[in-house]
Amino acid sequence: MPGKSPIRIETRFTPREVDELHFKDKNVVVIDVLRASTTIAVALRNGAKEIIPVANVESAVKISGSLFGDVTLRAGERNARRIEGFNLGNSPREFTEAVVRGKSIIFMTTNGTSAMARGRHARKQIIAGFINLSMVVNFLRDLMSDFIILCAGRENGFCIEDAVCAGKIINRLAGDSEPELILDDSGRAAAALDMNFGADILKMLERSTHGAYLSEIGFAEDLKVCGELDSVSVLPVLSGSVIRVNKQDNTRTA
């Protein structure tokens, strides 16, 4: 009996120099551990109706003007701090059930939502972090198809936390007896980074450039949320221009 066809995984450490048409009709996993991926998963777990990611403040203001104010929140950050006039920033600890349940959230971040917008033409786009890693891996196992991992990075540069998360996804999948994974050099590097730094996620986050910056400006507690492996059983999926919980998830949002 023939084995399953190999799965090709392309890994991109930053969205830089990747045209959005490159992702057209492909399966894409977007990672922004600190903090957009984490915040989106937490918001949906806590009952947010949907997340609308946008690439800039102007788009956030324009879209919010066409929606009902009592059920819409604007959330986002510049230099990790809440944007003036927005309801929320980008700390997952702000997105409590009391604040977000039933709400549509227009969301703009420096790195994460730009990467999500870059992949908006994907066949399927899912949002991954450490907190929902098993949900992501299980989805990819069921998908049984080639996919691209797109790390948001930091200011169009490499960041270790997204690369380690990418590597942990790859290593989890590689633990299966089949199918064979065909990796590019970036994927092999990500897997090696996970082997070296993925055993203590919080320590890695604290020592990362962006993690250290977040701690300096008062968001050290966010690192604990972002580094808590498999703490949220939610798979955010981008469909069109809106992120919602994967329909097959059994979550509190039902």
C-alpha positions in Angstrom: 0.0 0.0 0.0 1.6 3.3 -1.0 2.5 5.9 1.7 1.1 9.3 2.0 2.5 12.0 -0.4 5.3 14.2 1.1 4.3 17.6 2.5 6.4 20.6 1.4 6.8 23.3 4.1 8.1 26.7 3.1 9.3 28.9 6.0 9.6 32.7 5.8 11.2 34.4 8.7 9.8 37.8 7.7 7.2 39.1 5.2 9.9 41.3 3.6 10.4 40.8 -0.1 7.5 38.3 -0.3 4.8 39.6 -2.7 1.3 38.9 -1.5 0.5 37.0 -4.7 3.1 34.4 -3.6 0.5 33.2 -1.1 -2.4 33.1 -3.5 -4.3 29.8 -3.3 -1.8 28.4 -0.8 -2.1 27.3 2.8 -0.5 29.8 5.2 0.3 29.8 8.9 1.0 33.2 10.3 3.0 33.6 13.5 3.4 36.7 15.7 4.0 35.3 19.2 4.6 38.8 20.7 1.8 39.5 20.6 -0.8 39.6 17.8 -1.2 35.8 17.4 -1.6 35.4 21.2 -4.0 38.3 21.5 -6.3 37.1 18.7 -6.5 33.6 20.1 -7.3 34.9 23.6 -9.9 37.4 22.3 -11.7 34.6 20.3 -11.5 32.2 23.3 -13.1 34.9 25.4 -16.1 35.3 23.0 -15.1 38.0 20.5 -17.3 37.6 17.4 -14.6 38.3 14.9 -11.2 40.1 14.4 -10.7 42.3 11.4 -7.0 42.7 10.9 -5.8 45.9 9.1 -2.4 47.0 8.0 -2.6 50.7 9.1 -4.4 53.1 11.4 -6.1 54.8 8.5 -7.8 51.6 7.5 -8.9 50.9 11.1 -10.5 54.3 11.4 -12.2 54.0 8.0 -13.6 50.5 8.7 -14.8 51.4 12.2 -16.7 54.3 10.8 -18.9 52.0 8.8 -19.7 49.6 11.7 -22.0 49.9 14.7 -20.1 51.6 17.5 -21.7 49.7 20.4 -20.5 46.3 19.1 -17.2 47.3 17.6 -13.9 47.9 19.3 -10.7 49.3 17.8 -7.5 47.7 19.1 -3.9 48.1 18.2 -0.4 49.4 19.0 2.5 51.4 17.8 5.8 50.7 19.4 3.9 48.2 21.6 1.8 50.9 23.2 -2.0 51.4 22.6 -2.8 53.8 19.8 -4.4 57.0 21.0 -8.2 56.9 20.6 -8.4 53.1 20.4 -10.3 51.0 22.9 -7.6 48.4 23.5 -3.9 47.9 22.8 -2.2 44.6 22.0 -1.9 43.1 25.4 -3.8 39.8 25.6 -4.6 40.6 29.2 -6.8 43.4 28.1 -9.1 41.2 26.0 -11.2 39.8 28.8 -14.6 38.2 28.3 -16.3 41.2 29.9 -14.7 43.5 27.3 -14.8 41.5 24.1 -17.7 39.0 24.2 -19.9 39.5 21.2 -17.8 42.3 19.8 -16.2 42.8 16.4 -12.6 44.0 16.9 -10.7 46.0 14.3 -7.1 45.1 15.0 -3.9 46.9 13.8 -0.4 46.0 15.0 3.1 46.9 13.8 4.0 43.4 12.5 1.3 40.8 12.9 -1.6 42.2 11.1 0.6 43.4 8.2 1.7 39.8 7.8 -1.9 38.6 7.9 -2.9 41.2 5.3 0.0 40.0 3.1 -1.5 36.5 3.1 -5.1 37.5 2.5 -5.2 35.7 -0.8 -4.3 32.4 0.7 -6.5 29.3 0.2 -6.5 28.9 4.0 -4.7 31.2 6.6 -4.5 30.2 10.2 -3.0 32.1 13.1 -0.5 30.3 15.3 1.3 30.9 18.6 2.6 28.9 21.4 -0.7 29.1 23.2 -2.6 27.2 20.5 0.2 25.1 19.1 -1.5 21.8 19.3 -4.6 23.2 17.6 -2.4 24.3 14.7 -0.5 21.1 14.5 -3.7 19.0 14.5 -5.2 21.2 11.8 -2.1 20.7 9.6 -2.2 17.0 10.2 -5.7 16.8 8.9 -5.0 19.2 6.1 -2.4 16.8 4.6 -1.2 19.5 2.1 1.8 21.8 1.5 1.8 25.0 3.5 3.9 28.1 4.1 4.9 29.4 7.6 5.0 33.2 7.6 6.7 34.7 10.6 5.7 38.3 11.2 9.2 39.1 12.6 9.9 42.5 14.1 10.1 45.6 11.9 10.7 43.5 8.8 13.6 41.7 10.6 14.1 38.3 12.1 12.9 37.5 15.6 13.7 34.4 17.5 10.3 33.8 19.2 8.5 33.4 15.9 11.2 31.2 14.4 11.1 28.9 17.5 7.4 28.6 17.2 7.7 27.7 13.6 10.3 25.1 14.5 8.1 23.6 17.2 5.3 23.2 14.6 7.7 21.5 12.2 9.2 19.3 14.9 5.7 18.2 16.2 4.8 17.2 12.6 8.1 15.5 12.0 7.4 13.2 15.0 4.7 11.5 12.9 5.8 8.4 11.1 4.4 9.8 7.8 4.0 11.7 5.6 7.6 12.8 4.9 8.2 16.5 5.4 10.2 18.4 2.8 11.8 21.4 4.4 13.7 24.4 3.0 16.8 25.7 4.7 14.7 28.2 6.8 12.5 25.3 8.0 15.6 23.3 9.0 17.0 26.3 10.9 13.7 26.9 12.7 13.6 23.2 13.8 17.1 23.5 15.1 16.3 26.7 17.0 13.3 25.0 18.6 15.6 22.1 19.7 18.0 24.6 21.3 15.6 27.2 22.7 12.1 25.7 22.8 12.4 23.7 26.0 12.0 26.9 28.2 9.7 29.2 26.2 9.4 31.9 28.8 13.1 32.1 29.3 13.5 32.5 25.5 10.9 35.2 25.4 12.4 37.1 28.2 15.8 37.1 26.5 14.5 37.9 23.0 14.9 41.5 21.8 11.2 42.3 21.7 10.5 40.4 24.9 13.1 42.5 26.7 11.6 45.7 25.3 8.1 44.7 26.4 9.4 44.0 29.9 11.1 47.4 30.0 7.8 49.3 29.1 5.7 47.4 31.6 4.4 44.3 29.8 6.5 41.6 31.4 3.3 39.7 32.4 2.3 39.4 28.7 5.3 37.2 28.2 3.9 34.6 30.6 0.6 34.6 28.6 2.4 34.4 25.2 4.7 31.5 26.4 2.0 29.3 28.0 2.0 26.3 25.7 -1.4 25.0 24.6 -3.3 27.2 27.0 -6.0 28.1 24.5 -8.0 25.6 22.5 -8.8 27.9 19.6 -7.8 28.0 16.0 -8.2 31.4 14.4 -8.9 31.3 10.7 -8.8 34.2 8.3 -11.6 34.0 5.7 -11.8 37.0 3.3 -10.9 39.9 5.6 -12.2 38.5 8.9 -10.7 36.1 11.5 -13.1 33.8 13.3 -12.8 30.6 15.2 -12.5 27.5 13.1 -16.0 26.0 12.8 -14.8 22.6 14.0 -13.4 24.0 17.3 -15.2 23.2 20.5 -14.8 26.4 22.4 -16.6 28.7 24.8 -17.6 31.0 22.0 -20.2 28.4 20.8 
